[in-house]
């Protein structure tokens, strides 16, 4: 895991490409000098705001040296939240397939050292929350 080929690479613009998986992002973690990445309008981002935010978090968690994503500063709280969400999202895979998993998720072990091991939730113990919204005498619910 060396960055000898790109020791001075700080800024990388790869927007408008066809990046559709995190394996490409994982490879960028080898470049410790990379502090700014622009990766907009790639298939890795979803079609709605929720998917975009999730992709953003997964990219931040995978690239520990990044300080800016899509020209926006990554603050400490945002990084911490992204890293913890990443740990939780992949916890089951980590516990089930450690060796293969660690090869595919280079930063996971380092994040466990930083934040502690994720916990597994039992789906039978998860509570469902309903939200009701009223607008102009119409009722909406979210599950």
TIDREN-859200 format. One record per residue: residue number from 1; y, z, x of N, C-alpha, C in turn. Coordinates in Angstrom, 2 decimals, decimal comma. Each point is the difference from the previous one (the first is absolute). Layout:
% residues N
NODE num    n_py    n_pz    n_px   ca_py   ca_pz   ca_px    c_py    c_pz    c_px
NODE NUM       Y       Z       X       Y       Z       X       Y       Z       X
...
% end
This chain:
% residues 143
NODE num    n_py    n_pz    n_px   ca_py   ca_pz   ca_px    c_py    c_pz    c_px
NODE   1   -1,19    0,00    0,84    1,19    0,00   -0,84    1,24    0,00    0,87
NODE   2    0,26   -1,11    0,60    1,13   -0,12    0,90    1,01   -1,00   -0,55
NODE   3    1,23    0,19    0,37    1,04   -0,93   -0,41    0,55   -0,75    1,21
NODE   4   -0,80   -0,20    1,01    0,46   -0,62    1,23    0,60   -1,39   -0,22
NODE   5   -0,46   -0,73   -1,00    0,53   -1,33   -0,24    1,42    0,02   -0,56
NODE   6    0,35    1,07   -0,69    1,31    0,08   -0,66    0,70    1,33    0,29
NODE   7    0,21    0,36    1,25    0,57    1,31    0,29    1,45    0,16   -0,44
NODE   8    0,69   -1,10   -0,25    1,41    0,08   -0,39    0,26   -0,40   -1,44
NODE   9   -1,05   -0,29   -0,75    0,16   -0,44   -1,38    0,42    1,18   -0,88
NODE  10    1,23   -0,06   -0,51    0,52    1,07   -0,84    0,17   -0,44   -1,44
NODE  11    0,36   -1,25   -0,21    0,31   -0,51   -1,33   -0,90   -1,19   -0,30
NODE  12   -0,63    0,04   -1,16   -0,89   -1,09   -0,38    0,29   -0,42   -1,43
NODE  13    0,26   -1,28   -0,20    0,29   -0,56   -1,31   -1,16   -0,91   -0,38
NODE  14   -0,78    0,43   -0,97   -1,13   -0,81   -0,47    0,04   -0,16   -1,52
NODE  15    1,19    0,02   -0,55    0,17   -0,24   -1,44   -0,37   -1,45   -0,30
NODE  16   -0,34   -0,25   -1,26   -0,33   -1,35   -0,47   -1,20   -0,61    0,73
NODE  17   -0,98    0,80    0,29   -1,26   -0,48    0,56   -1,08    0,21   -1,05
NODE  18   -1,22   -0,07    0,40   -1,10    0,17   -0,96   -0,84    1,23    0,35
NODE  19    0,66    1,06    0,37   -0,70    1,23    0,37   -0,46    0,68   -1,28
NODE  20   -1,32    0,10   -0,15   -0,54    0,53   -1,24   -0,97    1,17    0,19
NODE  21   -0,11    0,49    1,23   -0,89    1,14    0,22    0,61    0,94    1,04
NODE  22   -0,47    1,23   -0,04    0,52    1,00    0,93   -0,61   -0,12    1,39
NODE  23   -1,01   -0,83    0,18   -0,58   -0,14    1,34    1,03   -0,56    0,98
NODE  24    0,86   -0,89   -0,47    1,08   -0,52    0,86    0,98    1,11    0,36
NODE  25    0,31    0,85   -0,96    0,91    1,12    0,24   -0,63    0,97    0,99
NODE  26   -1,30    0,26   -0,16   -0,69    0,90    0,92    0,15   -0,47    1,45
NODE  27   -0,07   -1,29    0,23    0,13   -0,53    1,36    1,39    0,27    0,58
NODE  28    1,01    0,02   -0,86    1,36    0,27    0,49    0,15    1,43    0,51
NODE  29   -0,89    0,90   -0,40    0,09    1,39    0,47   -0,24    0,10    1,50
NODE  30   -0,52   -1,05    0,60   -0,23   -0,02    1,45    1,30   -0,20    0,78
NODE  31    1,05   -0,39   -0,68    1,28   -0,29    0,67    0,91    1,22   -0,15
NODE  32   -0,06    0,88    0,98    0,74    1,26   -0,11    1,51   -0,18    0,11
NODE  33    0,45   -1,14    0,47    1,44   -0,25    0,10    0,59   -0,52   -1,32
NODE  34   -0,85   -0,39   -0,95    0,47   -0,58   -1,27    0,64    1,08   -0,87
NODE  35    1,30   -0,15   -0,25    0,71    1,00   -0,81    0,52   -0,57   -1,32
NODE  36    0,07   -1,33   -0,11    0,53   -0,61   -1,22   -0,86   -1,18   -0,40
NODE  37   -0,42    0,00   -1,26   -0,84   -1,07   -0,53    0,57   -0,49   -1,32
NODE  38    0,16   -1,32   -0,11    0,37   -0,62   -1,27   -1,19   -0,82   -0,47
NODE  39   -0,50    0,33   -1,18   -1,23   -0,61   -0,49    0,07   -0,33   -1,49
NODE  40    1,20   -0,28   -0,47    0,20   -0,29   -1,42   -0,66   -1,32   -0,41
NODE  41   -0,21   -0,13   -1,31   -0,52   -1,22   -0,61   -1,31   -0,46    0,63
NODE  42   -0,91    0,93    0,15   -1,36   -0,28    0,44   -0,95    0,47   -1,08
NODE  43   -1,17   -0,61   -0,11   -0,95    0,41   -1,04   -0,44    1,46    0,10
NODE  44    0,20    0,63    1,15   -0,38    1,41    0,13    0,78    0,88   -0,97
NODE  45    1,20   -0,47   -0,37    0,79    0,69   -1,02   -0,48   -0,46   -1,36
NODE  46    0,05    0,88   -0,95   -0,47   -0,33   -1,34    1,03   -0,74   -0,82
NODE  47   -0,29   -0,06   -1,28    0,87   -0,73   -0,92    0,93    0,91   -0,78
NODE  48   -0,13    1,31    0,20    0,90    0,91   -0,71    0,48    1,10    0,95
NODE  49    0,95    0,79   -0,47    0,63    1,03    0,83   -1,02    1,03    0,50
NODE  50   -0,95    0,40   -0,84   -1,00    0,99    0,41   -0,84   -0,54    1,16
NODE  51   -0,47   -1,24   -0,12   -0,80   -0,59    1,07    0,83   -0,17    1,28
NODE  52    1,26   -0,37   -0,14    0,87   -0,14    1,17    0,17    1,33    0,72
NODE  53    0,21    1,06   -0,76    0,18    1,33    0,60   -1,28    0,45    0,69
NODE  54   -1,14   -0,25   -0,61   -1,28    0,35    0,61   -0,20   -0,76    1,30
NODE  55    0,28   -1,29    0,00   -0,13   -0,80    1,23    0,92    0,53    1,09
NODE  56    1,20    0,33   -0,39    0,98    0,54    0,95   -0,56    1,27    0,64
NODE  57   -0,55    0,91   -0,80   -0,56    1,24    0,54   -1,17   -0,28    0,93
NODE  58   -0,87   -0,92   -0,37   -1,17   -0,30    0,82    0,42   -0,62    1,34
NODE  59    1,06   -0,78    0,00    0,50   -0,59    1,25    0,61    1,09    0,88
NODE  60    0,83    0,85   -0,58    0,63    1,08    0,76   -1,06    0,90    0,63
NODE  61   -1,01    0,37   -0,76   -1,04    0,90    0,51   -0,79   -0,63    1,14
NODE  62   -0,18   -1,28   -0,02   -0,79   -0,69    1,02    0,77   -0,26    1,30
NODE  63    1,32    0,07   -0,04    0,81   -0,33    1,17    0,84    1,22    0,42
NODE  64   -0,55    0,84    0,87    0,63    1,29    0,31    1,33   -0,08    0,73
NODE  65    0,28   -1,09    0,67    1,23   -0,10    0,78    1,14   -0,66   -0,77
NODE  66   -0,31   -0,52   -1,16    0,99   -0,74   -0,79    1,10    0,94   -0,50
NODE  67    1,24   -0,40    0,18    1,14    0,77   -0,52    0,71   -0,73   -1,13
NODE  68   -0,21   -1,32   -0,10    0,61   -0,81   -1,06   -1,04   -0,95   -0,57
NODE  69   -0,06   -0,08   -1,32   -0,86   -0,96   -0,68    0,88   -0,82   -0,93
NODE  70   -0,05   -1,30    0,18    0,83   -0,92   -0,80    1,48    0,39    0,07
NODE  71    0,42    0,35    1,22    1,39    0,34    0,32    0,49    1,29   -0,66
NODE  72   -0,92    0,84   -0,43    0,37    1,28   -0,61   -0,58    1,12    0,87
NODE  73    0,83    0,99    0,29   -0,42    1,14    0,81   -1,13    0,77   -0,69
NODE  74   -1,01    0,37    0,76   -1,09    0,83   -0,50    0,34    1,44    0,38
NODE  75    0,34    0,83   -0,98    0,34    1,38    0,35   -1,27    0,84    0,14
NODE  76    0,15    1,19    0,53   -1,13    0,86    0,31   -0,82    0,35   -1,24
NODE  77    0,67    0,31   -1,11   -0,72    0,35   -1,23   -0,78   -1,19   -0,55
NODE  78    0,59   -1,18    0,09   -0,69   -1,19   -0,49   -1,25   -0,28    0,84
NODE  79    0,13    0,15    1,33   -1,16   -0,21    0,87   -1,08    1,02   -0,30
NODE  80    0,37    1,25   -0,12   -0,99    1,05   -0,28   -0,71   -0,28   -1,32
NODE  81    0,74   -0,34   -1,04   -0,60   -0,32   -1,29   -0,93   -1,19    0,07
NODE  82    0,41   -1,04    0,73   -0,83   -1,19    0,14   -1,29    0,33    0,74
NODE  83    0,10    0,80    1,04   -1,19    0,35    0,78   -0,97    0,85   -0,80
NODE  84    0,51    0,95   -0,75   -0,88    0,85   -0,82   -0,63   -0,82   -1,13
NODE  85    0,76   -0,86   -0,64   -0,57   -0,87   -1,04   -1,09   -0,90    0,57
NODE  86    0,22   -0,51    1,19   -0,98   -0,84    0,68   -1,28    0,79    0,27
NODE  87    0,14    1,22    0,49   -1,17    0,84    0,24   -0,79    0,21   -1,29
NODE  88    0,69    0,32   -1,07   -0,67    0,25   -1,28   -0,64   -1,26   -0,57
NODE  89    0,71   -1,12    0,09   -0,50   -1,26   -0,57   -1,35   -0,39    0,60
NODE  90   -0,17    0,24    1,29   -1,21   -0,44    0,69   -0,96    1,14    0,35
NODE  91    0,20    1,17   -0,57   -0,82    1,17    0,33   -1,48   -0,25   -0,27
NODE  92   -0,34   -0,53   -1,16   -1,41   -0,22   -0,34   -0,65   -0,96    0,98
NODE  93    0,66   -1,10    0,31   -0,54   -0,95    0,98   -0,17    0,65    1,36
NODE  94    0,95    0,82    0,38   -0,06    0,68    1,29   -1,23    0,90    0,08
NODE  95   -0,22    0,80   -1,02   -1,13    0,92    0,02   -1,34   -0,72   -0,15
NODE  96   -0,02   -1,12   -0,69   -1,24   -0,74   -0,22   -0,39   -0,89    1,18
NODE  97    0,97   -0,56    0,70   -0,28   -1,01    1,03    0,88    0,21    1,23
NODE  98   -0,06    1,16    0,61    0,94    0,36    1,06    0,11   -1,03    1,13
NODE  99   -1,10   -0,40    0,59    0,08   -0,87    1,18    0,62   -1,35   -0,32
NODE 100   -0,49   -0,67   -1,02    0,59   -1,29   -0,38    1,43    0,17   -0,46
NODE 101    0,24    1,05   -0,72    1,33    0,25   -0,56    1,03    0,18    1,11
NODE 102   -0,31    0,79    0,99    0,94    0,27    1,10    0,35   -1,28    0,75
NODE 103   -0,97   -0,90    0,11    0,27   -1,28    0,66    1,00   -0,83   -0,81
NODE 104   -0,07    0,06   -1,32    0,89   -0,78   -0,87    1,35    0,67   -0,23
NODE 105    0,06    1,31    0,15    1,23    0,77   -0,26    0,37    0,77    1,26
NODE 106    0,64   -0,67    0,92    0,29    0,56    1,32    0,79    1,31   -0,03
NODE 107    0,90    0,15   -0,93    0,88    1,17   -0,01   -0,58    1,19   -0,74
NODE 108   -1,09   -0,17   -0,71   -0,52    1,05   -0,87   -0,30    1,30    0,76
NODE 109   -0,72   -0,11    1,11   -0,34    1,20    0,78    1,26    0,72    0,49
NODE 110    0,98   -0,76    0,45    1,25    0,60    0,49    0,73    0,71   -1,14
NODE 111   -0,06   -0,58   -1,19    0,66    0,62   -1,15   -0,74    1,26   -0,45
NODE 112   -1,31    0,03    0,16   -0,76    1,22   -0,32    0,42    1,12    0,95
NODE 113    0,15   -0,34    1,26    0,45    1,01    0,98    1,40    0,49   -0,37
NODE 114    0,85   -0,90   -0,44    1,38    0,33   -0,34    0,12    0,79   -1,30
NODE 115   -0,75   -0,41   -1,05    0,17    0,58   -1,34   -1,20    0,79   -0,51
NODE 116   -1,14   -0,05    0,70   -1,21    0,65   -0,48   -0,85   -0,97   -0,80
NODE 117   -1,28    0,36   -0,17   -0,91   -0,87   -0,74    0,39   -0,09   -1,46
NODE 118   -0,19   -1,16   -0,60    0,29   -0,13   -1,44   -1,08    0,72   -0,80
NODE 119    0,30    0,29   -1,23   -1,00    0,62   -0,86   -0,48   -1,02   -1,02
NODE 120   -1,24    0,15   -0,39   -0,56   -0,89   -1,01    0,17    0,64   -1,36
NODE 121    0,37   -0,80   -0,97    0,12    0,53   -1,36   -1,22   -0,41   -0,79
NODE 122   -0,43    0,89   -0,83   -1,09   -0,29   -0,92    0,63   -0,56   -1,26
NODE 123   -0,35   -1,22   -0,37    0,62   -0,63   -1,16   -0,18    0,81   -1,27
NODE 124   -1,04    0,83   -0,06   -0,22    0,84   -1,19    1,01    1,14   -0,07
NODE 125    0,66    0,29    1,12    0,94    1,11    0,03    1,45   -0,47   -0,05
NODE 126    0,22   -1,29   -0,13    1,35   -0,53   -0,04    0,53    0,07   -1,42
NODE 127    1,21    0,53   -0,15    0,62    0,09   -1,32    0,71   -1,30   -0,33
NODE 128   -0,04   -0,37   -1,25    0,74   -1,16   -0,47    1,29    0,49   -0,62
NODE 129    1,09   -0,64    0,36    1,32    0,39   -0,51    0,53   -1,15   -0,83
NODE 130    0,53    0,33   -1,17    0,61   -0,99   -0,87    1,49    0,25   -0,06
NODE 131    0,78   -1,07    0,07    1,44    0,09   -0,13    0,40   -0,77   -1,25
NODE 132    0,83    0,61   -0,82    0,52   -0,67   -1,19    1,48   -0,27    0,20
NODE 133    0,42   -1,20   -0,30    1,40   -0,39    0,12    0,49   -0,47   -1,36
NODE 134    1,16    0,44   -0,37    0,59   -0,43   -1,26    1,27   -0,79    0,30
NODE 135    0,10   -1,16   -0,61    1,18   -0,83    0,20    0,27   -0,75   -1,30
NODE 136    1,19    0,24   -0,55    0,38   -0,68   -1,25   -1,09    0,11   -1,06
NODE 137   -0,46    1,20   -0,18   -1,03    0,35   -0,98   -1,35   -0,68    0,25
NODE 138   -0,19   -0,54    1,21   -1,31   -0,55    0,36   -0,68    0,97    0,96
NODE 139   -1,28    0,07   -0,08   -0,76    0,93    0,82   -0,86   -0,78    1,00
NODE 140    0,06    0,40    1,27   -0,80   -0,62    1,04   -0,81    1,09    0,68
NODE 141   -1,17   -0,34    0,46   -0,78    1,00    0,73   -0,54   -0,62    1,28
NODE 142   -0,13    0,84    0,99   -0,60   -0,36    1,28   -1,14    0,94    0,26
NODE 143   -1,05   -0,51    0,54   -1,14    0,84    0,33   -0,10    0,09    1,50
% end
